[in-house]
Amino acid sequence: MENREFAIMSPVTYVGRTNSYRNARYLYAFAIDLDGVSIHEVRALLRGMTTGVYPVANIIVNSGHGVHVYYLLESPVGMYETRLNALNKMKAGLTRIVWLVSKLDTPQVQSVVQGFRLPGTKTKFGKPIRAFWNRTAPLHTLEELNSFLGIYRLSDEEIGQFKERHPHNPARVTLAEAKKRWPEWYASRVIGRNRVGKKWNINRGLYDWWLGKLREGSEVTVHHRYWCVLTLVVYAVKCGIPREEVLADALALVPAFDRKTETVDNPFSEDDVRDAMRAYDEQYCKWPLRVIETTTGIRIERNKRNGREQSLHLKIARASRDIQSVAKGKEKWTDGAGRKSVEAKVREWQEQHPGCKNKSLCARETGLTRPTVHRWWDESKAVSSDDEE
């Protein structure tokens, strides 16, 4: 990785190749992004560590604009679903107390799976990222870190759930065995190195809406500018926007974003845009809403009901749906959709392949899942010619 232009990693191990919450297995450290600091603020941070105000960091990384503070855990913590809220809450508390030395008013709270640039690779300015390791700093426990949080401290019940032991014992399949059992998956994922899952085809209105927010700019803050552009690039991938168009749109934002600069050492430039464009080349399309809100600092409304109660809102929505169905000549809104159309696909394929019993082949050629094909499979149409005789 040394001297590589761009490489990030979170202090988390994953099951599989996708770094999602669902695949997260163990948390090895809390990594905190601290912005708005100069040498004076860093000295104040170190002074606080030596006087017991803050826990002593094991690693501090010079990221270019600020520092990354790492607290390594004595024992990795299993990231079961029931623990995620408590782990994120603890990181939020650590972030807020560490940010007390920052010149900025609003801490940048991020999730425990947030990745940061690796030491040895390069900053946005093209200089190597340096890391400083405190050899004498002890490894930390959750209980000890929690004792520093003050008003942000986790409750005894929240801390207690980390003492439970649940063995993690997934079914093991070797890569050699996987190659035999799932040759198409092996060719796509291992040899072709394709990303996981399918991309939804989303109307470009989502992209235009986000671009309009960035052009208006009132919600964009100085330390979230890069993430706002990165989200624009992700939405471009989701909506199928050509690379040239999103690059031109993002570059047009640079002057307005740069005018938000508060210190001379933190400008916003075309290099930031080109760095964010890597997400387009890597075809990033899975960007959870909670991550977008955390990294961009922009709240996104969900389930907009115009102030109505949910029950009333659903009645209005269903009535509108039924009226539109009648206008389209349908007796009911389910006509021509849903399970009936899926069943029709399976029946049509069987009629085109009389006597064929291969449900996997049917699934591949129709684009359906094998369980769906199995559900709607008509055995009478899969009888071989010998059985008929």
Beta strands, then each sheet from edge to edge (+ up, - down):
strand 1: 8-9
strand 2: 12-14
strand 3: 24-34
strand 4: 59-62
strand 5: 67-78
strand 6: 116-117
strand 7: 130-133
sheet 1: 1+ 6-
sheet 2: 2+ 3- 5+ 4- 7+
end
